[in-house]
Amino acid sequence: MGHRLSKIYTRTGDTGSTGLGDGSRADKDSPRITAIGEVDELNSLIGVVLSHELPEPVRICLTECQHRLFDIGGELSIPGHRMINPDHIACLERDLEAFNRELPMMKEFILPGGTPAAAHSHHARTVCRRAERSLVSLNRHESVSPELLAYLNRLSDLLFVVARVLARTDGKQEVLWQNPKKTSSKDQGP
């Protein structure tokens, strides 16, 4: 590993720019730094999910995702460097399919909530979608590897399925959206 921080503040960012891993500097509100920040926020939020009691397979999967998100941040901080590959996406897909296999088929939309862990997983899913959108924006200005976009797209799906798993732990249920058309027709009678 390169340089370790022995000093937390450097004062080099006081003028609104920050250093990238390749030694170049970028404005703190540039699309690249925005994407890095949103991936970091997602990683932090997955840490919040991990602070709950979780089934061990979920814990292992989300811990792996945190490592990959750190890699994504590294890849973004060194333009042209590649750390995420198709195997990482395939791993997410295998976990997603395994968790989803145990769930009942969805018949209604699911609202965020159910348990604190499930609600946090839903929150992480929405932050993941925002991070994905920021990568799409960055890709309009500078090339982003297709694996990064695919990884975040798949991760948001995984976080949705994990939220469903967590909402159903300990005999609890998911919070289902109440379709007003179905509700009003029941209320009016035959």
N, C-alpha and C positions, 0 to 999 in steps of 0.2 A: 504494500500500500504506500502511496505517496506521502504527502505531508500530513501530519497529525496536528490538530489545533492545540497549541499550548496556551493560547490566549483567546478568549471568547470574543472580545471586541477588537476590531482592527482599525476602525475609523475610515477605512477605504470606501465604505458605502454611504458615507455622510452626504455625498453630493447627488444621490439618486441612482447610482449604478452599482452593479455587483459583479464579482469575478466569476467566470465560468471555469470549468475544469481544465480547459485547454489554455488558460492564461488570458483569454480575451475578456472584455467587459461588456455588459449588456445593461440597458436601462431596466430599473426594477419593475417597470410597468410594461415591458416588452412582452410579446406573445410567448416567448420561450420561458421567461421567468414566471409569467402567470401560470403556464402549464406546470412548471416545476412546483410552484406553490400549491396548486390544486392537487397534484399527486401527493405532496407532503401532507396536506390536510386530510386526504383520503386515508393515508397510512395511519395518521393519528387517530382518526375515527375508528378504523379497524382495531386499533389498540384499545379503544373504549369498549368495543364489542368483546374483545378478548379479556377485559377485566371482569366479565360476568362468568358465572358457572356455565360451562358449555359441554356438550357431548365431546368426547375426545377426538373423534374424526373431524368435527367442525373446528376444534382448536388447532389441530395439526394443519388443516387446510388453510385457515386464515393466517396462521403464523408463516406458512410458506408464501402466501400472498403478500404479506408485509415485506418479506425479503425481496420478492420480485418488484414491488413498488419502489423499494429503495434502489434497485437496479435500474428501473425506469427513470428515476430522478438522476441517477448517474449518467445514463445514456443521454438524457436531455441536457445535462450540464457539460457534456463533451460532444459538440456537434460532429456528426459523422461516425461516432463510436456506436457499436451494437452490443447489447447485452441480452436482450429478449429474443428468443427464437421460437420457431413453431412448436418445439417440444413443450415449452412453458404453456402455450395455448392449449395443446392437447391434454396436458395435466389438468388444467382448469375444466376442460370439457368432461374429462372422466369423473372428476369430483362432482361436477354439476349433475351429470346423469345419475351417479350413485345416490346423491341426496334426493333428487327428484323422483327416483324410482319408488321411494318409500312414502311419497305424498299422495293424497287423493287428487283426482283430476279437479281442476278449477272449474267451477260453474258460475262463479261471480267474481267481480274484481275484489281484490284484497286491499284493505286500508292499512296504512302503517300503524303498528301497535301490537297489542296482544300481550307481550311481556316487555320489560325494559330491554332485554337483550335483542328481541325481535325488532323493537322500535329503533334501536341503535343500528341494527343491520339495514333496516329500510333507509335510515338517514345516510348511512355509508353508501348505499346504492345510489341515492340522489347526488351525492357528492362525486361519486364515480362517474355518473353521466355528465356532470359539469366538467370534470377533468377531461373526459373524452371530448367534449365540445371544444375545450381549450386546445387540445391537440389537433383537432380538425382546423381550428383557426390558425394555429402555428404552421400547419402543413400547407396553408395557402401562401405563406411567406417563405418558408424554409422546409426542405424535405424532412419528413418524419417517417421512420420505418413503418411499413404496414403492420408489422407484428405489434408495435405499441398500440396502434388503433384497435387491432383485433383483441389484444389482451384486455384492454379496458372495457371494450364492448362485452366480452365474455364475463369479465369480473362483475360487471353490474348485474348480469343474469344470475351469476352464482350468488351474489349477495341477496338477491330477491328470494332465491330458493332457500338459502340459509335462514333468512328471516321467517320463511314459512315453517322450516324445521323448528326453529327456536320458539315460535309462537305456539307450537303444538306440544312442546315439552311438558312433562309433568301433568298430562291430561288436560291442558288448556286448549283453547281453540283460537283460530285466526279470526280477525275482525273482518267481516264481509260487508261490502258496500250494499246498501239497501236501495234497490232500483225503485225510484219513485213511481214508475208506471205499474210495477207489480204490486207495490204497497197500496197505491190508491185504488187499484181494481179490487183488491181484497177487501178494502174498507167499504166499498160501495155495495158489496153483496152481489147476488146473482142477477 
